[in-house]
Amino acid sequence: MARVKLDITRRSFLKGGVAAGGLALMSPTASIGAAGGMLNARDPWYLEGPIETTYNVCDICPWRCGVIVHSVNGVVRKIDGNPKDPKSRGKLCARGQGGVSFMYDPDRLQSPMIRTGDRGSGQFKEVTWEEALDYVAAALLNIKDKYGQESLAVFGHTSGDAWFADHFAQAWGTPNAAKPSSSLCLSPRDEAATLTYGSAVGGHEPVDWDGIEAMTLIGSHIGEDARNTVMQDFANAYARGAKVIVVDPRQSSVAAKADYWLPIKPGTDAALMLAWMNVIINEGLYDQDYVAEWTQGFDQLAAHVLEFTPDWAAGITDLSAAQIRETAQVMAASRPRSVVIPGRHTTWYGNDSQRMRSTYLVNALLGVYGREGGMYINKSVYLDSYPYPPYTVTGSSGGCSAEPGAETESALPLGPTGKARADGVREDFMRGATALQELIDPMISGDPYPIKGLMVYGTNLLNSVPDRERTIEALKALEFVVAIDVLPQEHIAWADVVLPEATYLERYEDLWTVPHKTPYIALREPAAEPLYDTKPGWWISRELGMRVGLEEFYKWETIEEYLDKRLVSVGSSIEKMRAEGGIITQSGKPYLEDFGDSSPFHTATGKINLYSEELAAAGHDPMPVYEAIEEPPTGYFRLLYGRHPVHTFAKTQNTPVLNDVYSENVVWLNASAAEQLGVDNEQYVMLENQDGRRSGPVRVKVTQRIRNDAVFLVHGWGHDSPGLTRAAGRGASDTQLQSRYKLDPISGGAGMRVNFVKIDKEGV
Amino acid sequence: MAEHAFLLDLGRCIGCQACVVACKTGNELGEGQQYIQLIEKTQGEFPAITTGWDNHRCFHCTDASCVAVCPTGALYKEDGLTRLDRDVCSGCAYCTQACPYEIPVMYEGKASKCDGCAATTKAGGTPWCVETCPSNALMYGTREEIQAEAHARAEALRARYPNAHVYGENQLDGLGMLVVMPDDPEKLDIPIDPKVPFMAASWQTVVQPAAVGLTLGAALIAGGAAVIARYRHEQEVEELEAQGVIGNGASSSEQEEG
């Protein structure tokens, strides 16, 4: 084909080096002759010099995909999935692709700082690391001397949190270490699982996607929560023709793909689950052999659900009895390759452990656990810990990276001055990981004992913990606050000392040990030197430890020495891991038959507890019941929240490339409700909740994709820290509108979908 | 050499936008510049609704009207795909008016659209969007491979979507991106029978013959033609921009969350 040919200098090809590693680009010079033709004018980054690859574990969301990082001339340019990693399998989501931009965000914290103005004013002076660390150490020792070690709370989130909320806190001796990933997210799911089949779900939900034939999602948003592996697994199962049932008040991305979308009335899921059990049992659709061999309490459950018919549930859930019956039959037709997917964020209405237990009971009736195409039994990694002396206090921070069964003992661990956790466990709630939001009140009231110091690592306190005004009150009341972070998030302005951390692309980390079908170990190594005057979390943790008398917990001199010491137990080393693709995979024991005559279920009886003696003994319903929740008052909508596929938590809104793709959240409003209110699509409004808390301005998305009794916001927006130059002032903050929450009496989770908002068109 | 093509499987796509960001980072696109946009399309009334995502990106038409109207040769066909050389683009914006799918936009004074990752594929890589897609909704290969895969996938998809079919075998003499379409493309506002606008057809008879078979001289002629053409139509383009018919940035306000 003849066409105009222009003479483009091909200097870009000629100066390029030979590409190496996972990118699999050919030697650029060799490809010119064969390809011919023209190129986009700009020199592609991968031709600027030799490509260096390093192995890493993505930190942008909590899923933690193994990635390969490509750098050229010391500059990080591109991140791809690591094909050897069981999570990423060579693929990466939108957020993970934004990692480079997260690292080079010019708004990052750049130097250690000590406060000069009032708390909250954001006035600091830049200091040296030496000065900042000495200051923090003196303040921590002062708290220890005056109140005891337990009066320091340590909050941690994101992938370096173990250096602070686990290792430092346990060595120091405070039981008040907490993670938002527990009581603001996973606690109900994992406590209910432990009560039902003896272990927590685990960070990587053990759904045996490869052989699944039917999947049921209860408010779980594959495609929006963007867990890379789950999107891959879902797409493959879907393409194979696996049936999809989605229960959600909103037509989420995955609901749009569903064979059955059940737009349930918010807060009534337990009624649906009870009716499903009613159908599955009464129509004899359950796995009778499995139930007989592996469960206890079936007769009680059968009697319990007898009255919860589809007709009964229809009146509660706003679904039809026929719909309820048909979906139960569809689920049962594929058993045991039919799973109610455990989901992740489950702190919704305060009755969440019971709801989660009801989903597990459906799974048990379908004979799912330990079965191919159902839920496999995940196995922990074999790897030695670093040989530390015993910790001063046993940890209970939980979190998505915790090993199953974080807190199951009846006696609570005590700190060095004899005090147990201050979060009200055993009194206000039964058990579970330390409840972060329950440590806020003791900071203000001093009850049961004063919490006077706070070390906060990577946790956006003011855009993740409900009742923001209470949190600010606590931040005012504390004697000392040290914040370790990458970005000037809202709470940074309230710290006495700010320690700027290097991003995951600029630091080593402890090894990832992931319980899995094939348990594995993943390596994080730096792709570049830390920018500005920032330091890795492990270094900060160690420097603080050495200054407060915890030398015996930081005996290693360098992180490489620490990692190599641990890797000896599996015959490996950093060098060996590098040479072998950054991942060590071990074999698992996924199915019932792998356990011979023993049981994979770590319950007292070795069976799945359909009826829970533990719950009965603690005064809770031994089998799930449906309890109605408070309805929105007239003129108000229930505030639902969730994810956008391009952003994580309150963390990435300022990341240039991700902000460029999605730069503010919108409030989803049902089209007929919008018409009644006289609100147009894209119109800016303010949201005001039942307590008069306001957030916005936020654009309205007028849509048919949500019920008319609820609105939906993507979580994490409405930043007001002026240091976040791209994100500040964009959209509405769901946290600001969550002035209350309902405590789950079993797990200590904070149910946050109990807030109502009205639309204010005028006050924009 | 066998021509190449893309596969876009809208049966698998779940709207996660990994392709969007992989494209932006791999190609180091500028602020506000996107080659792929996911646009939500919902039909019906609650709760009887269907939603899909228009993966709005270059279809790489064989009979490419953007190429036909391009006075400088910045847009051209190669290997079955529609390339764009922004160094050569004069910024006349004709392509933005000629494309039946409304794909090219102006970015910093020049045309902007997917070039099929020309540089990356020539260096032995895979287009960034394909490389990363978690749903395996994207593929890149020889046209024969892609055609076979598209038909196999459409056939399998018919168990769930009876109207599933392959889009792009007949449109505009064949598209360089074959789409596994679960249902009627018009539900995603994608035309069933896209037409080359009259303007593009007339350009073909005026400018193209002058360029055929020529080399540097033709480039000068074409370049000269571009200068003249641009002068004559500058006002018209400005007017169209003012009316919002053609964009002056890559990012559209249609972008919605999925």
Interface residues (C-beta under 8 A of the other chain):
Chain A: M1 A2 R3 V4 K5 L6 D7 I8 S12 G16 A19 L23 A24 L25 M26 P28 S31 I32 A35 G37 M38 L39 N40 A41 R42 P44 W45 Y46 L47 R77 K78 I79 D80 G81 K91 L92 C93 A94 R95 Q97 G98 V100 S101 I222 G223 E224 A226 N228 T229 M231 Q232 F234 A235 N236 Y238 A239 G241 Q251 S253 V254 A256 K257 D259 W261 P263 H644 P645 V646 P656 V657 L658 D660 V661 Y662 N665 V666 N670 A671 S672 E682 K701 T703 Q704 R705 I706 R707 N708 V714
Chain B: G11 R12 I14 G15 C16 Q17 A18 V20 V21 A22 K24 T25 G26 N27 E28 E31 G32 Q34 T42 G44 E45 F46 P47 I49 T50 T51 G52 T72 G73 Y76 K77 E78 D79 R83 L84 D85 R86 D87 V88 D115 A118 A119 T120 T121 K122 A123 G124 G125 T126 E131 T132 C133 P134 S135 N136 A137 R153 A156 L157 A159 R160 A211 V212 G213 L214 T215 L216 A218 A219 A222 S251 S253 Q255 E256 E257 G258
